[in-house]
Amino acid sequence: MNIDYRLAFELAPIGLALSRNRTMVDCNRHLCEMFGASSEQLIGQSFQVLYPSVGEFERTGARIAPLLNRHGTYADDRIMKRFDGRFKGDTFWCHVTGRALNQAAPHEAGIWTFEDLSAHRPVKAELTAREREVATLLMDGLTSKEIGRLLNISHRTVEIFRARLMKKYQASNTGDLVHKLMSG
């Protein structure tokens, strides 16, 4: 049996992108549909266009580089932004997984998968960039001190953002907040 790998890439039931230095060099149809764009609009673009803010793109890249360097892979749930189409600018929860092709230079080249989680985890509140980052890391089970170290802010500042998230999601405690974030 002869497998057409290009066709398999193109028709995969998950968004796929190949990258060089955090720029998309190829992407499949599912990724384009998810972000409301054509491949011509995305190929050659920095992944930054899929993030709600430049700061989130930069901080995420800095946070994942050591993990990609150490393990060769990385995965998380994060809030992304629709690029174009009728939902242009809308934010949504997305599960992102990546593999560095060269662990010594993790952003040099990689393959990334994107899974839209909005069907079972809608973004229910308007969140600031920092609130989105803190929410993502809380869902990963990190403490305020660990989040503070990763984001290069004090744990007390993290607690302020956590309190804002709790208010926006009407959560009674951190466990309730994480549950509400995960269930939408």
N, C-alpha and C positions, 0 to 999 in steps of 0.2 A: 504494500500500500504506500503510495506516494502522498506525503502531507505537504500542502501548500502553507508554509509558515506565515507568509504575508497575509493570506486570507484568514488564517486562525487569529493572528494579531488584530486584524481589522474587525472581525466578527466576535471577538471575545465578549462575554457578558459582563465585563467589568471595564472601567476606564483604564487605559494603559498609556504611558508616556515614556519615551526614551529621552534622556537628558545629557547635556554636556555643560558643566559649569553653571548649573541651575537654569539652563535654557532648554526649552523643548525642541528636540531635533526631529521627533516623530510622535504622533499620537493616533489613537484609534477613534473609530466612529462613536463608540460609547462615551468616551471622554468628551468629545465635541458636543454630543447631545446633553450631557450632564451640565456642562458649563455654558450651553447656549451659543456655541461658536462653530465656525468651520475650521477645518484643519489649516487652511491658509491663514486664518486669523491667529492661530496659536503657534504653529511651527515658526521657530525663530524668536519667539517671545520668551522673556523671563517668566518663571513660575510666579513671580510677584503679581502678575495681572490676575491671578486666581485667589489672591489673599485679600482680606478686607482692608489691610493697611500695609504700607511699606515696612513699618516697624515690626509688625508681626512676621512678615517674610524674613526680615534680617535676623530677628531673634530666634525664629524657628531654625533657620539655617545654622546659626551659631550653636544652638542647643543640640541639634541632631548630628553635627559633624563628628564629635568625639565618639558617639555611639556607633555611627557608620564606620568610623575608623577602627573601633575596637571589635565590633561584631560583624560588620559587613551588611547588616540589615537594620531597619528601623520601622516602627509602626506606631501610629497613634490615631485618636479621633480628634479632629479639629474643625473649627468653623472656617469654611471657605466662602468665596463670593462668585456668583454667576457672572460670566464675562460679558455676555451679549444676549440678544433675543428679548422676548417679552418679560423675562424675569431678571433682566440686567440689573446688577448691583445687589440682588437679594442674597442673603447669607443662608448657609445651610451646613448641617453637621456632615462631615465626610470622614470616612476611615481611609487613611493613607498608609501605604506600605511601600518601602523602597529597599533596593539592594544596590550597593556600590559595586561597580565592576572592578575598581581598584581600591582596596581598603586603605592603602597608604595615602590616597588622595580622594576622599569620599565624595566630593562634589564634581570630580573630573568627569565621570560618566556613570550613569545609573539607569535602572528601570524602576518605574513607579506605578503602583496601582491606586485607583481612586474608586471608592464605593460610596454612593450617595445614601446617607442614613435618614434623609428628611422624611421618608414615609412613616418611620416609627420614632423619630426623634426631631421634631420641628424646633426651630429656634423661636422660643416663645417671648423673649424679651429683647428690647434694644440694649445691646451691651457695648461698652467701650472696648477698645483694643486690649487693654490690660485685663479687663474683666473676662474677655474671651480666653486669654492666655491662662489666667488663674483657674477658670472653669475647666479648661482642658487638663491642666495638671492636677486639679482636685480629683477629676475622674480617673486619673492614673494612680490615685491613692497616695499622693505626696502630701507631706505635712507643710504647714506654713513656713517653717524654717527651710525645708528642702526647696520649696517653690521660690522663696526669697533668694536662696543661693543661685538657683538656675536663672532667675530673672534679674539678678543683680540689684535687688531691692531688699529692704529690711522685712523681717517676718511680721512686724507690726503693720507695715504697709500692706502686706498680703492679707492680713486679718481684716483690714479696712475694706479691701476689695471683696473678700469673702462675705463680709457683713452686707455689703451692697448687693451682692448676688443673692444672698438669703432673703433680703427684702424684696428684690425684684421677682424672685421665684416663690415668695411666701413660704419659705422653708423654716422649720423650727430649730434645726441644728445642721451640722455639716453633713451627716449621713442622709438626712432628708433632702438637703440640697443636691447631693450627688445623685440620689435616686431620681429627683425631679429633672436634673440635667440629662440623665441617661434615658429617662422614659419620655422626655419631651414635655 
